Amino acid sequence: MGSVQILGHTMTTGTRPTSKRQSPREQVVITSGEVFSDGTVIDLVASADICRPDLLLWNRQRATVAPRIQHGGIVYEAPELRPSIGQAIRFPTEARPSSSAPGLFAEFAGLLQRYLGVEDMMARELSLWNGSTWLADVLPSPPPLVISGPAMAAATTLFNLLSCASRRALRLAGISRGVLAALPMHLRPTLLINQPDLTRGMSHLLRACNHRGLCVPGKGGAILDWVGSKAVFLGMDSSASAWSDVALWVSLPPARSGLDILDEPTMTQIAQDFLPRFMGFRLDWLRKARESCHPGRRFADSDLVHNLLACVQHEPELIQSVTPLLYSQGQEATERGMRDPNVAVLEVLWNPAHQAGELPVKEITEYLNVLLRTRGETYEYTEEEVGRNLRNHGFYRHRKGSGMVLRFSSDTNQLLHRLVHKRGLDLPPVQGCCHCAKSESDVPGSSAGYVGSVGF
């Protein structure tokens, strides 16, 4: 199995050895890609057989395409794919050098503006993320992309475009832990997940497993490696908060008329143009990374910003143009956190927990929506959604008359204080409250939260 030292991390490849042999001396390895210590790269490219891609061997000077490739005394073959997978994933036909990485990224940003109608800043962010998919196997933590917005049509168009330019893109819906376990993740596909009802638990799992070396336990003692590029459309769902501080966020505008139509023939043309050039970008990046005098350069404290800038670390022009965009993500993440209903509901409960014996869920809902509106949130949460939110936090509600109420028992107040402490919220302690006194003694000084209490 090959490896390469990039960005200060040793990255392993996705080989799958078999016992198949052509001669007593010949060792055959089934591989989805190799990056060797001598700079040689093996990758998958399209072939006439959708169930068996060809292999591309690049020796830092030229590329060779064949069904079987020998390197270092080992024969390599591509994995056999299910027909449905072979039809769903677009592979480049070749590696085509691009005259300019900034030009390539700008061209794809132009397509995003043409077919989605997004502004220039968002188009550049999305184009940068698309470029990062071509390095997902060598980055410590491939940056996730979270898409929000009121219309699934716009997200579908975006995913269709990304499927023509991202590395081994696979458009999905209806995913679960079991579904992912059955996918050929050894391909390191770029997962484009169009699922507004994705559960919070699944979001947390996808986030947690996206670090090199972390695996997911499977059935029968299997260990699953799900590290790779992931884009998720979550609509207006609150489970998006699971990605708040780790993902590149974009909020798509509603689909509008007057844009060019992205039909299947157009997508085929885009893929034939961009996939070979992004493959060329990948190979050029790997060459420059190996020759670089600063392989362990750190760009920022944020893993998201670091990994995205690492994708263009050899392109000063691109770094200069995208750095302001990426650092604005930090401010946006803080603002998103303030609009997170899972956090804001704790603020809503703080004063009543110290003053009242109970509070109807209907009133909690009204207070929550008022608070979020002051912070720029336009979505109105329903009483049922807030009830589920309280339940997910562990608050037990009681029926009273025609509605539900939350009673502030000692256990309820203890849970509230524990959650506020866990979130690091800077809410004022109340004199005479034993739980507040305990929190102050546990953590000297004030916490570094960003929100204050809400009065009624």
C-alpha positions in Angstrom: 0.0 0.0 0.0 1.4 3.4 -1.0 1.6 6.5 1.1 2.7 10.1 0.8 3.6 12.8 3.4 1.4 15.8 2.7 0.5 18.7 4.9 2.3 17.0 7.8 0.1 13.9 7.7 0.8 10.5 6.2 -2.0 9.5 4.0 -2.8 5.9 3.0 -4.5 4.8 -0.2 -7.6 2.8 -0.8 -6.2 -0.5 -2.0 -8.0 -3.8 -1.8 -5.6 -6.7 -2.2 -6.9 -10.1 -3.5 -5.4 -13.5 -3.9 -5.9 -13.4 -7.6 -2.6 -14.2 -9.5 -1.7 -14.4 -13.1 1.6 -16.2 -12.5 3.4 -17.6 -9.5 5.5 -14.4 -9.3 2.8 -11.9 -10.0 0.9 -10.1 -7.2 -2.3 -8.4 -8.2 -3.8 -5.6 -6.1 -7.3 -4.2 -6.7 -7.1 -0.4 -6.1 -9.2 2.7 -6.2 -6.1 4.9 -6.3 -2.5 5.1 -5.1 -0.1 7.9 -4.2 3.4 6.4 -3.9 6.3 7.9 -2.0 8.3 8.3 -5.3 5.6 10.7 -6.6 3.9 8.2 -8.9 0.1 8.3 -8.9 -2.5 5.7 -9.9 -6.1 6.9 -10.4 -9.3 5.7 -11.9 -10.5 6.9 -15.4 -13.4 6.0 -17.5 -13.4 3.0 -19.8 -15.8 1.4 -22.3 -17.0 -1.0 -19.5 -19.0 1.0 -16.9 -18.4 -1.9 -14.4 -14.6 -1.8 -14.7 -12.8 1.6 -14.9 -9.3 1.9 -16.5 -6.3 2.9 -14.5 -4.2 6.0 -15.1 -0.5 5.9 -14.2 1.2 9.2 -13.8 5.0 9.4 -13.2 5.2 13.2 -12.7 5.9 13.6 -16.4 3.3 11.8 -18.4 0.2 9.7 -18.0 -0.5 6.2 -19.2 -4.0 4.7 -19.3 -4.6 0.9 -19.3 -6.8 -1.7 -17.8 -3.9 -3.1 -15.8 -0.8 -1.3 -14.6 2.5 -2.6 -13.1 4.5 -0.6 -10.6 7.1 -1.7 -8.2 6.7 -5.4 -9.1 2.9 -5.3 -8.4 0.1 -5.4 -10.9 -2.8 -3.1 -10.2 -6.4 -3.4 -11.4 -9.4 -1.2 -10.9 -12.3 -2.6 -8.7 -15.3 -4.1 -10.4 -18.4 -1.9 -9.9 -22.1 -2.6 -9.8 -23.7 -1.3 -13.0 -25.7 1.2 -11.1 -22.6 2.7 -9.5 -20.8 2.7 -12.8 -23.7 4.6 -14.3 -24.0 7.0 -11.4 -20.4 8.1 -11.1 -18.7 10.1 -13.8 -14.9 9.4 -14.2 -12.6 11.6 -16.2 -11.4 10.1 -19.5 -7.9 11.5 -19.1 -5.8 13.9 -17.1 -5.6 17.2 -19.1 -3.2 19.9 -17.8 -4.8 23.2 -17.1 -3.0 26.3 -18.2 -4.1 28.1 -15.0 -5.7 26.8 -11.8 -7.2 30.2 -11.0 -8.6 30.2 -14.5 -10.1 26.7 -14.1 -11.7 27.7 -10.7 -13.1 30.9 -12.3 -14.6 29.0 -15.2 -16.5 26.7 -13.0 -17.6 29.6 -10.8 -19.0 31.1 -14.0 -21.0 28.0 -14.7 -22.5 28.2 -11.2 -23.6 31.7 -11.8 -25.0 30.8 -15.2 -27.1 27.9 -14.1 -27.9 28.8 -10.5 -27.9 32.6 -10.5 -25.7 32.8 -7.4 -23.6 35.9 -6.6 -19.9 36.0 -7.4 -18.7 35.4 -3.8 -20.9 32.3 -3.4 -19.8 30.9 -6.8 -16.1 31.3 -5.9 -16.7 29.5 -2.5 -18.5 26.6 -4.2 -15.8 26.4 -6.9 -13.1 26.2 -4.2 -15.0 23.4 -2.4 -15.4 21.5 -5.7 -11.6 21.7 -6.1 -11.1 20.3 -2.6 -12.9 17.1 -3.6 -10.0 16.2 -5.8 -7.7 16.2 -2.8 -10.1 14.5 -0.3 -7.8 11.5 0.0 -4.8 13.5 1.1 -6.4 16.2 3.3 -6.5 15.6 7.1 -10.2 16.4 7.1 -12.0 17.0 3.8 -14.2 20.1 4.2 -17.9 19.4 4.3 -20.4 21.6 2.4 -23.8 22.4 3.9 -26.4 23.9 1.7 -29.5 25.6 3.1 -32.4 27.4 1.4 -36.1 27.2 0.8 -36.1 25.4 -2.6 -34.8 21.9 -3.3 -34.8 22.7 -7.1 -31.8 25.0 -6.6 -30.0 22.4 -4.6 -30.7 19.8 -7.2 -29.2 22.0 -9.9 -26.1 22.6 -7.8 -25.6 18.9 -7.2 -26.1 18.2 -10.9 -23.3 20.7 -11.7 -21.1 19.3 -9.0 -21.6 15.8 -10.4 -19.9 17.1 -13.6 -16.8 18.5 -11.9 -16.3 16.9 -8.5 -14.2 13.8 -8.0 -16.3 10.6 -8.2 -19.5 12.4 -7.3 -22.4 10.3 -6.2 -25.8 12.0 -5.8 -27.9 10.5 -3.0 -31.1 10.7 -1.1 -32.7 8.6 1.6 -29.4 7.7 3.2 -29.0 6.0 6.6 -26.1 4.3 8.4 -27.0 1.0 6.7 -27.2 2.6 3.3 -23.7 4.1 3.6 -22.3 0.8 4.9 -23.4 -0.8 1.6 -21.8 1.9 -0.6 -18.4 1.4 -2.2 -16.7 3.8 0.1 -13.3 2.5 -1.0 -13.8 4.6 -4.1 -13.6 7.7 -1.9 -16.7 9.1 -3.6 -17.9 12.7 -3.2 -21.3 12.3 -1.5 -23.9 14.8 -2.7 -26.7 14.2 -0.2 -30.1 15.8 -1.0 -31.9 15.1 2.2 -33.7 17.9 4.1 -35.0 15.4 6.7 -31.5 14.1 7.6 -31.5 13.3 11.3 -29.4 15.1 13.8 -27.8 11.8 14.8 -26.8 11.0 11.2 -25.4 14.6 10.7 -23.3 14.2 13.8 -22.0 10.8 12.6 -21.1 12.1 9.2 -19.3 15.0 10.8 -17.4 12.9 13.4 -16.2 10.3 10.9 -14.7 12.8 8.5 -11.2 12.9 10.1 -8.4 10.8 8.8 -7.9 7.7 10.9 -11.4 7.7 12.5 -13.5 4.7 11.4 -17.1 3.6 12.0 -17.8 0.2 13.5 -20.0 -2.0 11.2 -21.7 -5.3 11.4 -19.7 -8.5 12.1 -16.7 -6.6 13.4 -16.2 -4.7 10.2 -14.4 -1.3 10.4 -15.7 1.3 7.9 -13.8 4.3 6.6 -16.2 7.1 5.6 -13.7 9.9 5.3 -14.3 11.9 2.1 -15.9 15.0 0.6 -19.6 15.4 1.6 -22.1 18.0 0.5 -25.5 18.0 2.3 -28.7 19.9 1.5 -30.6 20.4 4.7 -33.2 23.0 3.6 -34.3 25.0 6.6 -33.9 22.0 9.0 -32.5 22.6 12.5 -30.3 19.6 12.3 -28.0 21.8 10.3 -26.6 23.0 13.6 -24.6 19.8 13.8 -22.3 21.2 11.1 -22.2 24.8 12.4 -18.5 25.2 13.0 -16.9 22.7 10.6 -18.6 23.2 7.2 -18.5 25.6 4.4 -22.1 27.0 4.4 -24.0 28.5 1.5 -27.6 29.6 1.5 -29.0 29.2 -2.0 -31.4 31.7 -3.5 -34.8 30.4 -4.6 -34.9 28.9 -8.2 -35.7 31.7 -10.6 -36.7 31.9 -14.3 -34.4 33.1 -17.0 -31.5 30.8 -16.2 -30.0 28.4 -18.8 -31.4 24.9 -18.7 -29.1 22.2 -17.4 -30.1 19.1 -19.3 -28.4 15.8 -19.6 -26.5 16.6 -22.9 -25.2 19.8 -21.3 -24.1 18.0 -18.2 -22.2 15.4 -20.4 -20.4 18.3 -22.2 -19.5 20.0 -18.9 -18.2 16.7 -17.5 -16.1 16.0 -20.6 -14.6 19.4 -20.3 -14.0 19.8 -16.6 -13.3 16.4 -15.2 -10.0 15.9 -17.1 -8.9 19.4 -16.2 -9.6 18.9 -12.5 -7.8 15.6 -12.7 -4.8 17.6 -14.1 -5.2 20.0 -11.2 -5.0 17.1 -8.8 -1.9 15.6 -10.3 -0.2 19.0 -10.5 -1.1 19.7 -6.8 0.4 16.3 -5.7 3.6 17.1 -7.7 4.0 20.6 -6.1 3.2 19.3 -2.7 6.0 16.7 -2.9 8.4 19.3 -4.2 7.4 21.9 -1.7 9.8 23.2 1.0 7.0 23.7 3.4 4.9 20.5 3.5 3.6 21.1 7.0 2.4 24.7 6.5 -0.6 25.7 8.7 -2.9 28.3 7.3 -5.3 28.9 10.1 -6.6 27.7 13.5 -9.8 26.7 11.8 -9.6 23.2 10.2 -12.2 24.3 7.6 -10.1 27.4 6.5 -6.8 25.4 6.7 -8.0 22.5 4.5 -9.6 24.8 1.9 -6.6 27.0 1.6 -4.4 23.9 1.5 -6.1 23.1 -1.8 -4.8 26.2 -3.4 -1.5 26.5 -1.4 0.6 26.6 -4.6 -1.6 29.4 -6.1 -0.9 32.8 -4.6 -3.5 34.4 -6.8 -6.2 32.1 -5.6 -5.1 32.4 -1.9 -5.4 36.1 -2.1 -8.8 36.0 -3.7 -10.5 33.4 -1.4 -8.9 34.2 2.0 -11.4 37.0 2.7 -14.3 34.8 1.7 -13.2 32.0 4.1 -12.5 34.2 7.1 -16.0 35.7 6.7 -17.2 32.2 7.3 -16.1 32.5 11.0 -18.3 35.5 11.5 -21.2 33.8 9.8 -20.7 30.7 12.0 -21.1 32.9 15.1 -24.3 34.4 13.7 -25.6 30.9 12.8 -24.9 29.8 16.3 -27.0 32.6 17.7 -29.9 31.5 15.5 -29.5 27.9 16.5 -32.9 26.9 18.1 -31.1 24.2 20.2 -29.2 27.0 21.9 -31.8 29.7 21.9 -34.4 27.6 23.6 -32.1 27.3 26.6 -31.9 31.1 26.8 -35.7 31.2 26.6 -36.0 28.8 29.6 -33.4 30.5 31.8 -35.4 33.3 33.5 -38.7 31.3 33.8 -36.8 28.4 35.4 -35.8 30.8 38.2 -39.2 32.5 38.5 -42.1 30.3 37.4 -43.3 26.8 38.3 -44.1 25.9 34.7 -44.3 27.3 31.2 -46.7 26.2 28.4 -44.8 25.0 25.3 -47.0 27.4 23.3 -45.5 30.3 25.1 -41.9 28.9 24.8 -42.5 28.7 21.1 -43.7 32.3 20.9 -40.7 33.6 23.0 -38.3 31.5 20.9 -39.6 32.9 17.6 -39.4 36.5 18.9 -35.8 36.0 20.1 -34.7 34.4 16.8 -36.4 37.1 14.7 -34.3 39.7 16.6 -31.2 37.8 15.3 -32.3 37.7 11.7 -34.0 34.4 11.5 -37.1 34.3 9.2 -38.2 30.8 9.9 -41.1 30.4 12.3 -40.9 27.3 14.5 -44.1 25.4 15.3 -45.2 24.3 18.7 -44.6 20.7 17.6 -41.1 21.4 16.5 -40.3 23.1 19.8 -41.8 20.2 21.7 -39.4 17.8 19.8 -36.6 20.2 20.5 -37.3 20.1 24.3 -37.7 16.3 24.2 -34.3 15.9 22.4 -32.7 18.0 25.1 -34.2 15.6 27.7 -36.9 17.9 29.1 -40.0 16.0 30.0 -43.3 17.8 29.2 -46.7 17.3 30.8 -50.2 17.6 29.4 -52.3 20.3 31.0 -55.7 21.0 29.6 -55.4 21.2 25.8 -51.7 21.8 25.7 -48.3 20.7 26.9 -46.3 22.4 29.7 -42.8 22.3 31.0 -42.6 22.1 34.8 -39.5 23.5 36.4 -38.7 20.8 38.9 -35.4 20.4 40.6 -34.4 17.8 38.0 -35.5 20.0 35.1 -33.5 23.0 36.5 -30.5 20.9 37.1 -30.6 19.6 33.5 -31.0 23.2 32.2 -28.0 24.4 34.1 -25.9 21.5 32.9 -26.8 22.2 29.2 -26.1 25.9 29.6 -22.7 25.1 31.1 -22.0 22.5 28.4 -22.8 25.1 25.6 -20.6 27.7 27.3 -23.5 30.2 27.4 -22.8 33.4 29.3 -26.2 33.6 31.2 -26.3 35.6 34.4 -26.4 33.5 37.6 -29.4 34.0 39.9 -28.8 34.7 43.5 -30.1 32.0 45.8 -30.1 29.3 43.0 -28.2 26.3 44.2 -27.5 25.2 40.6 -26.1 28.6 39.6 -23.9 28.5 42.7 -22.6 25.1 41.8 -21.9 26.1 38.2 -19.9 29.2 39.4 -17.8 27.1 41.7 -17.1 24.5 39.0 -15.9 27.1 36.4 -14.2 30.1 37.9 -14.9 33.4 36.1 -17.4 34.0 33.4 -17.7 31.8 30.3 -17.0 32.9 26.8 -20.5 32.6 25.4 -22.0 34.9 22.9 -25.6 35.3 24.2 -27.4 36.8 27.1 -30.6 36.0 28.9 -34.1 36.8 27.8 -36.5 38.6 30.1 -40.3 38.2 30.0 
